[in-house]
Amino acid sequence: MARLRRIGVLGGMGPEATVTLMQRLQAGTPARDDSDHVPLLVDMNPQVPSRIRHLIEKTGPNPGPVMAEMAVRLETAGAEALIMPCNTAHHYASFVTERVRIPFLSMLALTCVELASQVAPGSKVGILASPATNQIGLFQTHLNDVGLVALFPEDEGTVLSAIRRIKQYGPDEADIALLHEKSAELVKQGAAAILVGCTEFSLISGQIKTTVPIVDALDILVAATLNFAGVRLDDPA
């Protein structure tokens, strides 16, 4: 069997999302034995400064330098590429890429390329994500690069409250109902697809019901990670 590349994970943003990423990597690997799985180096650092406090509340420190330190640790430990299962934190990706020589697999860029393959040029994409991503134009920038347009729910306060609630208690039926509601709202506004762009929402993305395709950024990152690592997806377990 060919050697699999070692992947470094900038984790802890949040912890459950990081665990979910690892579970999906494992579930997506057609493994016959332990050695068929992707080798991971995980820096599980829940003490990365809050992205919400820095971007929305304007009260917290910049998390970028801490993320850069994590990236350097992972590269030094032998990681051959870096991934990060937090959409909003991609705003600080330049802090990471400026400090390491290994590739950074951008969950946002990869997801927008995938969306462009599923919908017509110029289509609108509904975003279920932290309001911070709307304020800083994070998804708009990447979607513009592939000729698509971002749409956000009108009342983003309820979305932010759900993210905070999920971080504290985990998702429940009320959160699923909210995502149903917001997805329907976005489709009514003309969305041709829904992008799940918050890893807290990725925990329940499979339960969202809507009339258009749903693309979970975490799933796109998992597929890209398996491909980069060298996992043979056509190799039956």
N, C-alpha and C positions, 0 to 999 in steps of 0.2 A: 504494500500500500504506500502511495506517495505521502511524503511528510506534509502535515497540515500546518498552515501558518498560524502563529500565535497572535491572538487579538487582545488588545488592551481596552478595558471598559472604564470610562469616566462615569462612575456610578454614585448613587446616593441622592439623586435629584429626580424623584424620590426613591427611597429604598425599595418599595414594593414594585415600582416600575422597573427597577434594575433586576430584581428577581424574576419578574415576568419576562423580561428580555432573555434571560438565561434559560428559562423554561421553554420559551418558544424556539430558541436555538437548538435545544436538546430535542424537542418534539419534531423539529423540521429536518433532523439528520437521520438518514436511513442507515442506522448503525447496527452492525452485527455484534460489536464488542465495545468496551469502554474506549478503546484507542481510536475508534471511528469518529468520536466527538471532537468538536473544535476546542483546542486548548485556549483557555481564557486567563488573563490577568485582570483582576477586578479591583479597582480602587473604590471601595464603598465608603464614600465620604459625605454623610448627611450634614456635615458642618460647613459645606460650601455656602457662602452667604446667599440669602434669599434673592432670587431673581425678581420676585414680585415686589419686595421691599425696595430694591434698587431701581426698577424700571417704572413701577406704578406709584408707590408711596413716596419715592425719592428720599427715603430715610436710612437705607442700608448701604453697606459698602459694596464696591464693585466685585462681583465674584470672579471676574476674569483672571486675576493673578493667582488665585487659589487653583482654578482649573488648569492653568499653565503648569503649576508645580506638580499637579497630579499627572499631567501628560508626560512631563520629564521623568517622573518616577517610573511610569509604565514603560517608556522607551528604554530607560536604563535597565529595567528588569527583563527586557527581551521582547517586548511587544513589537509586532511587525506592521501593525495598523492600529488606529484608534477609532472607537465608536463611542457615542454618547446618547443614551436613551432618555433625553430631555429635549423637547423641541425648543422651548424658550431659551435654554442655555446656549443654543446655536448662535444667538446674537453675539456671544463672546468667543466664537470659534477662532477668530484671528489671534487671540491670546495664546491659543493652543498651537495653531499652525506655525506661528512665528518662533516657537521654542523647540519644535521637534523636526526631525528629518523624515519621519515615517508618514505614510498617508493618513489622512483623516477622512473617514467615510461619512459624508454629510447626509444625515437623515432627511433634511429638508430638500436639498437639491435632488437627491435620488427619488424622493416621493413626487416632486413636481414633474420630473421627467416621466415617471410612471403614469401620472395623471394625463399628461399630454398624449400618451399613447392610447388612452381610453376614451377621451372626449374630443370633440371637434375643435379646431383652432378658434381662439377667441371666446371659448366657453367660459361660463362663470363657475367657480368652485366654492362651495360653502365650507367655511372653516369652523370646526369645533375645537377651540384652543383657548389658552389664556388671553385675556384682553391685552396683555402686554405685547403680544405678537402683533396685534392690530395697531397699537400705538406707535410701535417702532418700525412698522412696515415689513416685518420679517417674511411673512408668507407672500405678501404682494410682490416683493423684490424677486423671489425665486419663481413665482408663477409668471410674472412679466417676462422673465428670461425664456420661458417656453411658450409664450403667447397666450396665456390664460389670465383670468381676472378673479381676484379674491372677493368673496362676500362674507360678511360677519353677521351674527345675530344682532338684532336691534338692542336688546337689553342684555349687555354683556355682564352686568353686575350679578345676575343670577348664575351665569356661567362661572365667574370667579368664585362665588360662594360655594358652588358645587365642587370645584377643584379643591378648595380649602377643606371642605367637609370630607371629601374622599381621602385626602392626606391624613386627616385626623382619625376617621372612623372606618374607612373603607367604603366602597360603593354599595348603594342599596337601591330598592325599587324606585324611590323618588328620583335618584340620579338618572336611572334608565329612562324614566318618564320624561325628565327634562330634556335629555338628548333626543328622544323621539320628537318632542315638541319643537326644539330648535332646528332639527333636521327638516321637519315639515315646513317650518317658516322659511328656511333657506331655499328649499325647492320651490316654494311659492314665489320667491324673489327671482327665480330663474336659474338656480344652481343645477348644473348637469351632473355633478358628482359632489360627494361630501368627503372632506379630508378630516380625519381624526388626527389632530395635531397637538394633542396633550396626552402624555403617557398615563396620567390618571384616568383619562377617558378610554385609553387603550385597554384598561382592565375590563371594560364592559362593551367594547366596540362590537363584539360579535352579537350582542343582543339588541343593537340599534336596528329598527325597521324603517325603511324608507323606499321610495320608488326609483331612486337613482343609485348608481354604484357608490359603495363606501370604501375608501382607501385609508387604511390605518398606517400611519407613518412608521410605527414600530414594526409592523409586518414587512414593510419595504426594507427597513434596515436589517432585519433578520435575514432576508433573502440575499441582500448584498454582502452581508458578513459571511454567510455560508459559501457564497461564490468566491469571495476573496480568499477565504481560508483554504479553499481547494476541495470542499466537500462535493462528492459526486452524487447529485440529487437523483440521477437516473440509475443509481446502483441500488437495487432492492436489498432491504435488510434481511 
